[in-house]
Structure formats: C-alpha cells, structure tokens
Amino acid sequence: MQVYGSFPAVRMRRMRRDEFSRRLMRENVLTPDDLIYPVFVIDGKGRTQAVASMPGVSRYTPDKLLPVADRCLKLGIPVMALFPAIESSLKNPEGSEATNPDGLIPRIVSALKKRFPELGIMTDVALDPYTSHGQDGLVDSEGYILNDETLAVLEKQALVQAAAGVDIVAPSDMMDGRIGRIRAALEAENFIHTRIMAYSAKYASGYYGPFRDAVGSAASLGKGNKFTYQMDPANSDEALWEVGLDLQEGADMVMVKPGMPYLDIVRRVKDSFKVPTYVYQVSGEYSMLKAAFKNGWLAEKQCVMEALTCFKRAGADGILTYFALDAAAWLAGKR
C-alpha cells in the first residue's frame, strides 16, 4: 500500500463522512417493490382477531381485509400473501376444505381481484391449515406423510385458487414433484399466466411457532414434527438440489424459508441459479424482534430496516415480511 507520511493514502472513512457520499456508494437499496405482505384471514364479517404470539398482527374477515389491501397499494407494496385460519369443524384428516371452490381463500381472492385488480395476490398451497392433524399432507396408518397421494390434493387446491383469479400460487408443502404436477395442471386448464413461487428451500425450523398459532395448526400438530419432508437446518448443498428440481419442474420464482438464519442459503441460491429469489422473514423472527422492541432492547425502525436490507444484500429479490406496511411507510417518510 502506498504511504504518504505516516498514514495510508486510502481512508475508508472518507466516503462515510456525509450522508450524500454514503448514498453514492450504497450497494443495496430497499424499496417497497421488494416487499410482500403476509396476512391471516378468517371467515365472517366485521371482525379482527389479534394473534397473541405476533404483536401487531391480526386475522381479518374479508371485509376488514379490504382496507389492508388498499393500504398496500397506496404504499407501493406489489403483493399480498393470504394464509387462512379456518374453523376446526371444517378440518379433517384429508384437508378436503382446501379444495372447496366456495371456501374462504377462493372467496377472498375473488373479492380482492375484483376490487383491487392491480394488487398481486399470492396464496399458500399446503394442507396444514386444513388438516385435523396439522401436517402438510395426507398421513398413513403409521403417521408417515404420503407424498404422491398428497400431490393429487395439492393439484386440486392450486386449480381452485387459480380459478378464483389468484396471481401467484405458492406451494409450501415440500412434497417431492409437486411443482411439476401443479404446473402441468395449470397449463392443462389454460391458467398459463398463473405464476408459481416455490418454497424450494423450506427448513424444518423452530421459528414457525407463532405462524402455526395464527393459522390454527399448532394445536392440531401437537408434539408432531415435519422432519420427514422439510429440510434439515444443517444442510446447504441440498437446498441447491431442491431449487434446481423446482425450476426444472416449472417454478417461476423460488423461496428460502426462514430468513435471517439462512442468509447463506439465499446467497448460494442466487449465485447458482440467478433466478427470481425470495426469502420469508418468518413469524419467529418477527416475534423475537417485537419482543426486543417492546422491552426497549432494540430500536425498531433501525433494526427492521437493517434486517430487510440484509436480505437484499444476500441476494433476495423480494421479502415476505410482517413488517411490510411499517417498512413501506418508513421508506415513504410517512412514519
């Protein structure tokens, strides 16, 4: 290194001195275009239900969801993702309510697309909110999750959602071959514009607890687990294998889940495939941060924006986050 006098010629702090020069050299910039807002929905009218384990998050009846969708549009958030919490009386071992064309999700999708056609709507393709056992698939007599039999139900679920007008179906079940089956079914029914965001690298994580509370699957699952179909958190190469298979089968976008503990996976996926890559800042990540904010241990705006920017830095094209409304408002200078 060239030295003038007693100090190097390059002072790294020089570009950090002022806000304008920090902006000039900023490598990654977060915008509302990067955000997907996950919301929980319930049947009925005129009701919201707070999710106790997710401070600030509620379940909405369809009429109460409309103002939320309107706020997303006004803040520039391009997509809202729907997750149902249905009545326990509608749940059974087969998760048959998932394929009901008059069910909660198809009705909400239709209402949202009619009122807000320009807002992207994404729906979950999985059976855990609908099964009485809380698993993402059909279960045999020994408790094993059946793969191929589950695919037939997921295919019907995706078709029902597509017929309702959804823009993006997002299979989160982690059954082998489900992207190919769903893509073939969509093409066969001429839903050629329905996009697939595959939960390709979804890990058997301990960070999903509050989400399962929100959709009502925690009690159904009990002491059960999802180790036989979701990925081992110790594995990294396997994630690339999973992503590659989903892309071959027709996925338009891929996702890594959870988020912050898996930034290395996001980077490997983006570097290896260079395809639209998304990440889910899951319920456990959200709730941990909210607890720290409530106790005054962390500064909310700074830490939320830092976390979301880190997803961008790792290679994510977009982020599913329960902080989406707050982040978009901060970016717009409205909070």
C-alpha positions as CSV (number, residue, x, y, z in Angstrom):
1,M,0.0,0.0,0.0
2,Q,1.3,3.4,-0.9
3,V,2.0,5.5,2.1
4,Y,2.2,9.3,2.4
5,G,3.9,10.4,5.5
6,S,2.7,8.1,8.3
7,F,-0.7,7.2,7.0
8,P,-2.1,5.2,4.0
9,A,-3.4,7.2,1.0
10,V,-6.8,5.5,1.3
11,R,-9.0,6.5,4.2
12,M,-12.1,4.3,4.1
13,R,-13.9,6.6,6.4
14,R,-13.7,9.5,3.9
15,M,-16.7,8.2,1.9
16,R,-18.7,7.6,5.2
17,R,-18.4,11.1,6.4
18,D,-21.5,12.6,4.8
19,E,-25.0,11.3,4.0
20,F,-24.6,12.1,0.3
21,S,-21.4,10.1,-0.1
22,R,-22.8,7.2,1.9
23,R,-25.8,7.2,-0.5
24,L,-23.5,7.4,-3.6
25,M,-21.6,4.2,-2.7
26,R,-24.6,2.2,-1.2
27,E,-24.6,-1.2,-2.8
28,N,-28.1,-2.4,-2.0
29,V,-31.3,-0.3,-1.7
30,L,-34.6,-1.4,-0.2
31,T,-37.8,-0.2,-1.8
32,P,-41.5,-1.1,-1.4
33,D,-41.2,-3.1,-4.6
34,D,-39.2,-5.6,-2.6
35,L,-41.9,-6.4,-0.1
36,I,-44.7,-9.0,0.1
37,Y,-47.1,-8.6,2.9
38,P,-48.4,-11.9,4.5
39,V,-51.9,-11.6,6.1
40,F,-54.1,-14.0,8.0
41,V,-57.7,-14.3,7.1
42,I,-60.8,-15.7,8.9
43,D,-64.4,-16.2,7.8
44,G,-67.3,-13.9,8.9
45,K,-67.8,-10.2,8.8
46,G,-66.6,-7.2,10.8
47,R,-64.0,-9.0,12.8
48,T,-60.3,-8.8,13.5
49,Q,-58.5,-11.2,15.9
50,A,-55.2,-10.3,17.4
51,V,-52.5,-13.0,17.2
52,A,-51.2,-13.2,20.7
53,S,-47.8,-14.5,19.8
54,M,-47.3,-11.9,17.0
55,P,-47.8,-8.5,18.5
56,G,-49.3,-6.1,16.0
57,V,-50.6,-8.9,13.7
58,S,-54.3,-9.7,13.3
59,R,-56.5,-12.1,11.4
60,Y,-59.1,-10.3,9.2
61,T,-62.5,-11.2,7.9
62,P,-62.9,-10.4,4.2
63,D,-64.5,-7.0,4.6
64,K,-61.8,-6.0,7.1
65,L,-59.1,-7.1,4.7
66,L,-60.1,-4.7,2.0
67,P,-58.6,-1.6,3.8
68,V,-55.4,-3.5,4.3
69,A,-55.2,-4.2,0.6
70,D,-55.9,-0.6,-0.1
71,R,-53.1,0.4,2.2
72,C,-50.7,-2.0,0.5
73,L,-51.4,-0.3,-2.9
74,K,-51.1,3.2,-1.5
75,L,-47.7,2.3,0.0
76,G,-46.5,0.7,-3.2
77,I,-46.4,-2.9,-1.9
78,P,-46.9,-5.1,-5.0
79,V,-48.1,-8.4,-3.5
80,M,-50.2,-9.5,-0.5
81,A,-50.0,-13.2,0.5
82,L,-53.0,-14.9,2.1
83,F,-53.0,-17.5,4.9
84,P,-56.3,-19.0,6.2
85,A,-57.3,-19.7,9.7
86,I,-60.5,-21.9,9.3
87,E,-62.9,-23.2,11.8
88,S,-61.9,-26.5,13.4
89,S,-65.2,-28.0,12.3
90,L,-64.0,-27.7,8.7
91,K,-60.8,-29.7,9.3
92,N,-60.4,-33.4,8.6
93,P,-57.5,-35.8,8.0
94,E,-57.8,-35.3,4.3
95,G,-57.8,-31.5,4.4
96,S,-60.7,-31.5,1.9
97,E,-61.7,-27.9,2.6
98,A,-58.5,-26.8,0.8
99,T,-60.2,-27.9,-2.5
100,N,-63.6,-26.2,-1.8
101,P,-64.2,-23.7,-4.6
102,D,-66.5,-21.8,-2.2
103,G,-64.0,-21.9,0.6
104,L,-62.5,-18.9,2.4
105,I,-59.4,-18.4,0.2
106,P,-61.2,-18.6,-3.2
107,R,-63.9,-16.2,-2.0
108,I,-61.3,-13.7,-0.7
109,V,-59.2,-13.9,-3.8
110,S,-62.2,-13.2,-6.0
111,A,-63.2,-10.2,-3.8
112,L,-59.7,-8.8,-3.8
113,K,-59.1,-9.1,-7.5
114,K,-62.5,-7.5,-8.3
115,R,-61.8,-4.6,-6.0
116,F,-58.0,-4.2,-6.5
117,P,-57.1,-5.9,-9.8
118,E,-53.7,-4.2,-9.8
119,L,-52.6,-5.7,-6.5
120,G,-50.8,-9.0,-6.8
121,I,-52.4,-11.8,-4.7
122,M,-50.4,-14.8,-3.6
123,T,-51.9,-17.9,-2.0
124,D,-50.4,-20.8,0.0
125,V,-50.7,-24.3,-1.5
126,A,-50.4,-26.6,1.5
127,L,-52.8,-28.6,3.7
128,D,-51.7,-27.8,7.2
129,P,-54.3,-25.1,7.8
130,Y,-57.0,-27.6,6.7
131,T,-55.9,-30.9,8.3
132,S,-57.1,-32.1,11.7
133,H,-53.5,-33.4,12.3
134,G,-51.7,-30.2,11.3
135,Q,-49.5,-31.9,8.7
136,D,-49.0,-30.6,5.2
137,G,-50.0,-33.8,3.6
138,L,-52.1,-37.0,3.9
139,V,-51.0,-39.4,6.7
140,D,-50.9,-43.2,6.6
141,S,-51.7,-45.5,9.4
142,E,-48.2,-45.3,10.8
143,G,-48.1,-41.5,10.8
144,Y,-45.9,-41.1,7.7
145,I,-46.8,-38.2,5.3
146,L,-47.8,-39.7,2.0
147,N,-46.1,-37.9,-0.9
148,D,-47.9,-38.9,-4.2
149,E,-51.3,-39.1,-2.6
150,T,-50.9,-35.6,-1.3
151,L,-49.9,-34.3,-4.7
152,A,-53.4,-35.0,-6.1
153,V,-54.9,-32.8,-3.4
154,L,-52.4,-30.0,-3.8
155,E,-53.1,-30.1,-7.6
156,K,-56.8,-29.5,-6.9
157,Q,-56.1,-26.8,-4.4
158,A,-53.9,-24.9,-6.8
159,L,-56.6,-25.2,-9.6
160,V,-59.3,-23.9,-7.2
161,Q,-57.1,-20.9,-6.3
162,A,-56.2,-20.2,-10.0
163,A,-59.9,-20.3,-11.0
164,A,-60.6,-17.7,-8.3
165,G,-58.1,-15.4,-10.0
166,V,-55.0,-15.6,-7.9
167,D,-51.8,-14.3,-9.5
168,I,-49.3,-16.5,-7.7
169,V,-49.7,-19.9,-6.2
170,A,-47.0,-20.7,-3.6
171,P,-46.6,-24.4,-2.7
172,S,-45.1,-24.6,0.8
173,D,-45.7,-28.3,1.5
174,M,-42.3,-29.7,0.4
175,M,-43.7,-32.8,-1.2
176,D,-41.5,-34.2,-4.0
177,G,-42.7,-33.4,-7.5
178,R,-45.4,-31.0,-6.6
179,I,-44.2,-28.1,-8.8
180,G,-44.3,-30.3,-11.9
181,R,-47.8,-31.6,-11.1
182,I,-49.2,-28.2,-10.3
183,R,-47.6,-26.6,-13.4
184,A,-49.0,-29.4,-15.7
185,A,-52.4,-29.0,-14.2
186,L,-52.4,-25.2,-14.6
187,E,-51.3,-25.5,-18.2
188,A,-53.9,-28.1,-18.9
189,E,-56.7,-25.8,-17.7
190,N,-55.2,-22.9,-19.6
191,F,-54.1,-21.0,-16.5
192,I,-50.9,-20.2,-18.4
193,H,-50.4,-16.8,-16.6
194,T,-50.6,-18.2,-13.1
195,R,-47.2,-17.9,-11.5
196,I,-45.6,-20.4,-9.1
197,M,-43.4,-19.3,-6.3
198,A,-42.0,-22.5,-4.9
199,Y,-41.0,-22.8,-1.3
200,S,-38.0,-24.6,-2.6
201,A,-35.6,-24.5,0.4
202,K,-38.0,-24.7,3.4
203,Y,-36.3,-25.9,6.5
204,A,-37.8,-27.8,9.4
205,S,-37.3,-24.8,11.6
206,G,-38.2,-23.9,15.2
207,Y,-39.1,-20.4,14.1
208,Y,-42.6,-21.2,12.8
209,G,-44.4,-21.4,16.1
210,P,-46.2,-18.1,16.0
211,F,-47.4,-18.7,12.4
212,R,-48.9,-22.1,13.4
213,D,-50.7,-20.2,16.2
214,A,-52.0,-17.7,13.7
215,V,-53.4,-20.3,11.2
216,G,-54.6,-22.6,14.0
217,S,-52.4,-25.6,13.1
218,A,-50.3,-25.6,16.3
219,A,-52.9,-27.4,18.4
220,S,-53.6,-29.9,15.6
221,L,-49.9,-30.7,15.2
222,G,-49.3,-31.1,18.9
223,K,-46.0,-32.8,19.6
224,G,-45.7,-33.8,15.9
225,N,-43.0,-32.6,13.6
226,K,-42.3,-32.1,9.9
227,F,-38.8,-33.6,9.7
228,T,-39.6,-36.2,7.1
229,Y,-40.4,-33.6,4.4
230,Q,-39.0,-30.2,5.4
231,M,-35.2,-29.7,5.1
232,D,-32.6,-30.4,7.8
233,P,-31.2,-27.0,9.0
234,A,-27.7,-28.5,8.9
235,N,-27.9,-28.8,5.1
236,S,-26.8,-26.3,2.4
237,D,-26.0,-28.3,-0.8
238,E,-29.4,-30.0,-0.5
239,A,-31.1,-26.6,-0.9
240,L,-29.5,-26.1,-4.3
241,W,-30.7,-29.6,-5.3
242,E,-34.2,-28.7,-4.3
243,V,-34.2,-25.4,-6.1
244,G,-32.8,-26.9,-9.2
245,L,-35.6,-29.5,-9.3
246,D,-38.3,-27.0,-8.7
247,L,-37.0,-24.8,-11.6
248,Q,-36.9,-27.9,-13.9
249,E,-40.5,-28.6,-13.0
250,G,-41.7,-25.1,-13.9
251,A,-41.3,-22.8,-10.9
252,D,-41.2,-19.1,-11.9
253,M,-39.7,-18.0,-8.5
254,V,-38.1,-19.8,-5.6
255,M,-38.0,-19.1,-1.9
256,V,-35.8,-19.7,1.1
257,K,-37.5,-20.0,4.5
258,P,-36.8,-19.0,7.2
259,G,-34.9,-15.8,6.6
260,M,-32.2,-14.3,8.8
261,P,-30.6,-17.6,9.9
262,Y,-30.4,-18.7,6.3
263,L,-28.8,-15.8,4.5
264,D,-26.1,-18.1,3.3
265,I,-28.7,-20.2,1.5
266,V,-30.2,-17.1,-0.1
267,R,-26.7,-16.1,-1.4
268,R,-25.9,-19.6,-2.7
269,V,-29.3,-19.9,-4.5
270,K,-28.9,-16.5,-6.1
271,D,-25.3,-17.1,-7.2
272,S,-26.0,-20.6,-8.5
273,F,-29.2,-20.0,-10.5
274,K,-29.6,-16.2,-11.0
275,V,-33.4,-16.6,-10.9
276,P,-36.0,-14.6,-9.0
277,T,-35.2,-15.5,-5.4
278,Y,-37.3,-14.7,-2.4
279,V,-37.0,-15.1,1.3
280,Y,-39.5,-15.3,4.2
281,Q,-38.8,-13.4,7.4
282,V,-40.9,-15.8,9.3
283,S,-43.1,-15.4,12.4
284,G,-40.5,-16.4,14.9
285,E,-38.1,-13.8,13.6
286,Y,-40.8,-11.1,13.7
287,S,-41.9,-12.0,17.2
288,M,-38.4,-12.0,18.6
289,L,-37.8,-8.6,17.2
290,K,-41.1,-7.3,18.5
291,A,-40.3,-8.6,22.0
292,A,-37.0,-6.8,21.9
293,F,-38.6,-3.6,20.8
294,K,-41.2,-3.8,23.5
295,N,-38.6,-4.2,26.1
296,G,-36.5,-1.3,24.8
297,W,-33.6,-3.5,24.0
298,L,-33.5,-2.6,20.3
299,A,-34.6,0.4,18.2
300,E,-37.5,-0.8,16.0
301,K,-37.1,1.2,12.7
302,Q,-33.3,0.9,12.6
303,C,-33.3,-2.9,13.2
304,V,-36.2,-3.7,10.9
305,M,-34.7,-1.8,8.0
306,E,-31.3,-3.3,8.7
307,A,-32.7,-6.8,8.6
308,L,-34.7,-6.2,5.4
309,T,-31.7,-4.6,3.7
310,C,-29.6,-7.6,4.7
311,F,-31.9,-9.9,2.8
312,K,-31.3,-7.7,-0.3
313,R,-27.6,-7.8,0.3
314,A,-27.7,-11.6,0.5
315,G,-29.3,-11.7,-3.0
316,A,-33.0,-11.7,-2.4
317,D,-35.2,-10.1,-5.0
318,G,-38.1,-9.8,-2.5
319,I,-39.0,-10.4,1.1
320,L,-42.2,-11.7,2.7
321,T,-42.3,-9.8,6.0
322,Y,-44.9,-8.9,8.6
323,F,-43.1,-5.6,8.8
324,A,-44.0,-4.7,5.2
325,L,-46.5,-2.0,6.0
326,D,-44.2,-0.4,8.5
327,A,-41.2,-0.6,6.2
328,A,-43.0,0.9,3.2
329,A,-44.4,3.7,5.4
330,W,-40.9,4.5,6.7
331,L,-39.5,4.4,3.1
332,A,-42.2,6.9,2.1
333,G,-41.5,9.1,5.1
334,K,-45.0,8.6,6.4
335,R,-44.0,7.3,9.8
